[in-house]
């Protein structure tokens, strides 16, 4: 529970505030001199301070309050401080607000306003602490990734950070991994990271499970001997090529049922026979599968075997779509541009507003198109070739897709709605998230 420290030489004021706070389940402790107050701060975890401006009966200048504020601020720079003022030292309180005090209230104070102010400050302080703690945790997590080969993965989002942490954590085991996510989101890159950071010395063999013809599936996976079928020659299958390494089966959800049965047997026994041969071969393969299908739904529809699902899904890694990790958009754009071109502000806004139904693959294609069509070294909206449907959730009541919204439009919206982001964003047909990203692009402060 948050603790409020009241520093006031008037014991009646302290008692009144403690009773008031108790009615709202706010815990408080009082000190009657600046030294006592500083002593409490040194021994207790205080969340907010309410301090008077004078502590001597014959003093009304507010200098004592200024000195106390300075002492607290030097030792606790982020601690919220509310000043209790009288009209004789209002100017001093206003000056301290400019220096970082959270608020000032004149005596006698308004109970409702005081409680509202305290709750807002405590909520803001808690949110800031959580954010700082989260940022510190992410920095430690990113440092952890420095010891792994991430295969050139470009990311900034916390969502992708968690994916990479899980991928590197499970990389050195032999357990099967199932990577799920929409097309173009980077599933094959995650499979590569898993293989590159494992102890296995063999190669990673990749194949699209859904693209293999049903009549050739067995020979593709397990190989064949000469004469097994018309035109058949001795050939090595994917499992044999991946011995002591990893086999990556992309689009496993599209594997025909016949192939699922064959695959299940290998996973259970580690053994198989080449097509046309009765000789049993053994392999040591780490299986990594990927799919954009909802396999539990495919099981219900009898298009995917339940026993195979539990064999391949020992560890599942879910790669989120690009529109759920918008912090990755601009780093990826800069990576694909490779410094060859610069972006106009309007083009940058369009890129961060776009919904990216085709994910990272669509983003890369978009930038390659812009590099080809651009003539003056600055990428414009026209060079990107984005279509309105992809602006999805960003389309507002007015039908804006955000392409022509400039810095002045943002400033006017903020002014019209007194800086309330949600209302300003709605007036321009943008989400709050998109509005914040535009503020960053245009250099606007909150």
N, C-alpha and C positions, 0 to 999 in steps of 0.2 A: 504493500500500500504506500502511496506517495505521502511524504511528510512535509508539512508546511512549517516554516520557522517564522515566528512573529518577534520582531525586535522593537520594543517600545517601552519607554520608561514609565508610562501610565499603566498601572496594573489593571485598571478598569477597562482600558482599551483591549488589553491582552485577553482578559476574561471574556469580554463580549465577543471577541473574534473566535475564541476557542469554542464557546457555546454555539455560535452561528455555524461554524464548520462542522461541529458534531451532528447538527441537524441534517447535514448533507453527506454524512459518512466520510468526512475529510479529517484526517489526523493532523493535529497541530501541537507544537511545543513553543513555549515563550521564553524570551530572554529580555532583561530590562536594561542592559547596557550594551554598548558596542562590543566590549571585550567578551562579555558573556555570550553574545551572539556568535562571535567568531569562534569561541570555544566549542559551541554546539556544532558549528559547521565542520570543525576538525574531528569531531567524535561520532557524528550521526550522518546518515545518508539523507540529506535534505534535498527535496525536489523543487522547492520554491521558497523565496524569502519575501516577507512583507516587512518593510522597515520604515520607521519614523524618520523625520528630517532633523529633529532636535531632541536632545537628551538632558539638557540642563534647564532648570526652571527659569533662569534669567537670560536665556539665549533664544532668539527667534530668527537668526540669520540663515539657518539651514546648513552652516558649514560642517557641523558634526555629521549630518546625513550624507553630505558630499564625500567626506573623508571615509565614512563607513562603506559607502557604495564602492569607492575606489579600492579599499582593502578586499572586499568580497570579489570584485571583478578581477583583481590580479590573481587571486587564488582559485577562483571558480569562474572562468570566463564565459561559460555557457549557461550558468545558473539563472533562471528567470527571477527578476527582482521587481516587485511592485512597491512604489513609494507612497506613503501616507503623508499628505501635505496639508498645510494651512495656507490661507491666502498670503501670509507674510513671506513665505518662501516658495511660492508657486513657480517663479522664474527659475529658481535653482532646480526644481523637479523637472521642468521642461528641458532644461539644458542636459540633465542626466539621461532623459529619454533619448535625446539626440546621441548620447554617448553609449547607448545600449540598454538602458533600463526598459523593462517590458511595458510598464504603464505607470500612471500615477492617479491616485484617487484623493479627492479633497475630503477633509473631515467636516462634518459627519458624512460618512460614506453611504452609498446606496447598496443595501444588502444584495439585491438581485444582480446588480451590475457587477459587484465584487465577485460573487459566486460564479457568474458567467465568465468573467475574465479569468479567474483561477482555473476553471475547468478547461477553457480553451488553451491556456498556457501549458497546463499539465499534459493535455492531449498532444499539443504540438511538440513539447519536449520529449514525450515518450516516443512519438513517431520519429523524431530526429535521432534519438538514441538507438532505436531499432534499425534505422537506415544506416547509421554509422557502424553498428555491429554487423549488419549484413554486408556492408562494403568491406569491412575488415575480414570477414569470413571468406568473401569472394576473392580478396587479394591473396589470402592463404591458399585457397583452392587453386587459383591461377599459378601460384608458385609451385604447387604440387605437380601441375601439368608440365612444368619446365623440364622435368626429367624424362618426359615421354616424347616419342616421335608422333606429332599430330598431323603429319603428311601435308603440311601447308594449309591446314584448316583456318579459315578467316572467320572470326566471330567476336562479338562484344556482349551479346545478351547473356543473362543469367541462365536462361532456359538451355542454351547450347552448352554453356559451361557445365551444367549438371549432366547432360548427355555425354560429354567428353570425359568427365570424371568417372561415370559408370563404365564407359567403354574401356578406359585404361585400367580400372579396378579389376575387371573380369578378364582382361586380355590374356594374362598368363595362366589361366586355368585351361582345362581341356573340355569344359562343359559346352554343349551347344548353345548358340545365341540366336535369338530371333529379333531382327530389327524391323520395326514397323513404322509407317509414316507414309504420307502422300508421295506421288511421283515427283521427282525433281527436288526432293528435300535434302538429299545427301546421304542416303542409306548406304550406298556403296563406299563412300568415303569413310563412314564409321566402320564398315567391315574391314577396310584397308588398315585403319588405325589399330583395330583389334589384332589383326595378324602381325603387323609390324612391331608390336610391343609384346609378342608372346615369345616363349622359349623355343618354339618349333623352328627347325632349320630348313624344312621343306618350303616349297612355293605355295602361294595362294592361287588356286585355280578358280576362275569365275565362269559362270554360265547362267544363261537365262532359262530357268526351269520351264517356263510356260512356252518358250519358243521352240522347244525340241519336238519334232514330229513324233507322234505316238508310236509309229512302226520302227523308228530308229532310236527311241528313248533308251532302251536297254543297252544297245551298243554304245551310245553316247556316254552313259554313266559308267558302264562296267567293261566296255571293250568287246571285241569279237575276234574270232579266229577265222582263218581262211576257209571259205566254203560254208559258213554259217547261214548265208543267204546269198542270193544271186549277186555276184560282184563283190562279195565280202572279202576283206583282206585282214590279216592280223593287225590289230590296232589296240592301242592302249586307251582305256576309258578315263573319265574325269577322276574317278576315285583313285585309280592307280597313279595318275599324275600328281595328285595331291597328297600322296603318302608322306608321312612325317610333316605335313603342312596343313593347310586349311582349304576347305572346299566351300566356296561361296555360291549358294543357289539363290539367285534373284528371282523375284516373282514366284515364290514357292506356292502361293495360293492358286496359281494356274496350272500346277502340275497335274496331269491326268491321274485318275484313280489307280490305273494299272501301275503307273510309275510310283505312286505313293506306297503301294504294297511292296514293291521292290526296295524302295528307300528305307522303309521301316525295318526290313529284315537286316539290312546292312548295319543300321543303327543299333539293332538289338545284339547282333553277333559279331560285327566287324568283318564278316565274310561274304563272299559273292562268287559267282562263276561268270566267266566271259560268255557272251552269247555264242552258242555252238560248242561249248566246252563243258566237260564234267569235272574238270579240275577246280578245286576250291582255292581261292586266293584270300589272303588276309591283308587288311590295311589299317594303318593308324592315321586317322583323319579327324581333324577338328571341324565340325560342321557349323557354318554361319549361314543363316537364311534371312531373306528379306521379303517383305510383301507390303503392298498398299491395300490389300483386302482385309476385311473384317473376318478373321478365321473362325471365331465362335459362331458367326452367322452362317458361314459356309458349312460348318459342321451340322448345324440345324437343317440346312438345305440339302444335306447328304452329298455335298460336293468336296468335302475334305474330311479325312479320317481323324476321329477324335484321338485315337491312340498315337497317331503320328504327331498330332499337335502337341501333346504333352511330352513327346520325345524331343522335339525341336525347340520347345519353349521353356527350357530350363531357366534361362535368363532372357528377359525381354527388355529391349532398349527402344523407347519411343522417341522418334525424331519429330519435333513439332514443325508444322508448316511455317513458311517464312513470315506470313502475316501475324503469327503469334510470337515472333521474335524480331520486332521492327528495329531493334538496336543493331541488328546485323546488316541491315539494308545498305547503309552508306559505306561501311567498311568493305562490303563485297563489291559495291560499285567502284570504289577507288582501286580495289584489287584488279577488277576486270579492265578498268581504264589504263592501268599501268603508267599513269602520268602522261599519257599521250594527249589527253584533252582535259579541259576544265568544264565545269557545269555552270549553267546559268542558275540564278536563284529559283526561277520558275521551274526549271527542269528538276532541280533537287527537290523542290516541294512536291512535284508530281510523282517522283520516284518514291518518296516516303508515304504519300497518300495512297498509292496504288495498292490493291489488295493481293496481287501476285498469286493468282490461282495456279500458275505453273511453277511456283516456288523458285528456288535458286536457278534452276535450268532456264526458266523464262527470263529471269533477271539477266543472266549471262547473255542470252540471245538478244535481249533488248539493248544491252551495251555494245555488243558486237555490231548490231545494226546501226547504232548511233555513230560508231567509229567509222563505218563504211560510208555513211551518207553525209557526215559532217564536212563542211567546207572551210570554216573560219577558225577552227580550234576551240570553239565554245559550244557545248552541247545545248541545243534548244529543245523545247517540248516536241516540236515537229520531228526532230531527229529520233526521238524515242519511239514514236509510233504506238503509244499506249491507247487503249480503247476504253470507252466510258464504263462498260460492264465491269471491268476489273477494279473500278473504284468502290464497288460494293458498299460497305458500311459507311464510307466517307460521304456518300451522296446524301445531302440534307433535304429539308422540305422544299427549298427553293430550287433543287435540282443541281446545285453546285457540284462539280467534281474537283474543285480546288485549283484549277489550272491558272486562273486569272487573278487569284487573290494575292495582292501584293502587300508590302510592308505597311503602307498607309491604310489599307483596308483593315489590317490587324489593329493598328493604333486606334482607328475610329471605333472599331467594335469594342475594344477594351475601355475606351472613354465612355461610350454609350452605356455600357453595363457596369461602370464603376470598378473595373478590374476583375469582375467575376468571370473566371475562365469558362465555366460550363455554359453560361448564357452567351458570352461573346462567341464561343465556338459554334454553338447552335445557330446563332444568327448568320454565320457564314457557311453553314452546311457542313461543318467539320466535327469530328470527334474531339474530345478533350485531348486525347493522346496525340492526334495529328496537329492540333492547335499548339500544344507544347513543343512539338518537333519544329514547327514553323517559327515559333518564338526563338528557338535556338539558332535556326538558320539565319534569321534576320537580325540576330543579336539583341533581341528584346528581353529585358529583365522582368521578373515577376513583380 
